[in-house]
Amino acid sequence: MAMKKARGLLLCLIILATFSVVAEPESLALNLAIDDVEAVHIEGSKVWLKLADEPTIKLLTITTDNIGSSLELTINAIPVVRSTIRSEVASGLIIVPVASEQLLNLLRPLSPARNK
């Protein structure tokens, strides 16, 4: 009898594990306009972006309110970076470790001549 109960309990646990849903972090998107970028520095495929005041406040609000969520940042719908929010971003400084050619082409006109 104990063996039957153990099997029944094991079966219930297997069913629960099979149908339980693991919560994915919420995915957020922030699409900026090219005019939201105040300064750009490019070295190879690495890019540093400094946002203007209004988008900096927008980014601060999103990152403060959504720790643990995933954020995809785009400029003119071109992917910039996707990351899990670990802390608030108050500086408005964004580092793109490896920018796509499409993003580099968009940002080069904003970069000082020595960084092109």
C-alpha positions in Angstrom: 0.0 0.0 0.0 2.8 2.4 0.9 4.4 1.7 -2.5 1.1 2.6 -4.3 1.0 5.9 -2.4 4.6 6.6 -3.2 4.0 6.0 -6.9 0.9 8.2 -6.8 2.8 11.0 -5.1 5.7 10.6 -7.6 3.2 10.7 -10.5 1.6 13.9 -9.1 5.1 15.5 -8.8 5.9 14.6 -12.4 2.7 16.1 -13.6 3.2 19.3 -11.6 6.8 19.6 -12.9 5.6 19.0 -16.5 2.9 21.6 -16.4 4.5 24.3 -14.2 5.4 27.4 -16.0 8.8 29.1 -15.4 8.3 32.9 -15.4 10.4 34.6 -18.0 11.7 38.0 -17.2 9.5 40.7 -18.7 10.9 42.0 -22.0 10.8 45.7 -22.6 11.7 47.8 -25.6 12.9 51.4 -25.8 13.2 52.8 -29.3 15.1 56.1 -29.5 15.3 58.6 -32.3 18.7 59.6 -33.7 18.1 63.1 -32.2 18.0 61.5 -28.8 21.7 60.8 -29.1 23.8 63.7 -27.8 27.3 62.3 -28.5 29.0 59.3 -30.0 32.4 57.8 -29.8 33.4 54.9 -32.0 36.5 52.7 -31.8 36.3 49.9 -34.3 33.0 48.2 -33.7 32.7 49.4 -30.1 30.4 52.4 -29.5 29.8 54.8 -26.6 26.6 56.7 -26.7 25.6 59.7 -24.5 21.9 60.3 -24.5 20.3 63.8 -24.3 18.4 64.8 -21.1 14.9 63.6 -22.0 15.9 60.1 -23.1 18.3 59.8 -20.2 15.3 60.4 -17.8 13.2 57.9 -19.8 16.0 55.3 -19.5 16.4 56.0 -15.8 12.7 55.5 -15.2 12.5 52.3 -17.1 15.6 50.8 -15.5 14.6 51.9 -12.0 11.1 50.4 -12.3 12.1 47.1 -14.1 15.1 45.6 -12.3 15.4 42.0 -13.6 13.6 42.6 -16.8 15.1 42.3 -20.3 15.5 45.6 -22.2 16.1 45.9 -25.9 17.3 49.4 -26.9 17.0 50.5 -30.5 17.7 53.7 -32.4 15.5 54.3 -35.4 14.4 50.7 -35.0 18.0 49.5 -35.4 19.0 47.1 -32.5 21.6 48.7 -30.3 21.8 46.4 -27.2 19.7 43.9 -25.4 20.4 43.2 -21.7 18.9 42.3 -18.4 18.4 45.3 -16.2 20.6 44.8 -13.1 20.5 48.3 -11.8 19.3 51.8 -12.7 21.0 53.6 -15.5 21.2 57.3 -14.5 24.1 58.5 -16.6 22.6 58.2 -20.0 25.8 56.5 -21.1 25.4 53.4 -23.2 28.3 51.1 -24.2 27.7 48.9 -27.2 30.5 46.2 -27.2 30.0 45.1 -30.8 27.8 47.4 -33.0 26.3 46.2 -36.2 27.4 47.7 -39.5 23.9 49.2 -39.9 24.2 50.9 -36.5 27.7 52.1 -37.2 26.5 53.7 -40.5 23.7 55.4 -38.7 26.0 56.8 -35.9 29.1 57.8 -37.9 27.8 61.2 -38.9 27.4 62.0 -35.2 30.9 61.0 -34.3 33.8 63.4 -34.4 36.0 63.0 -37.5 38.9 61.4 -35.5 36.6 58.5 -34.5 35.2 57.6 -37.9 
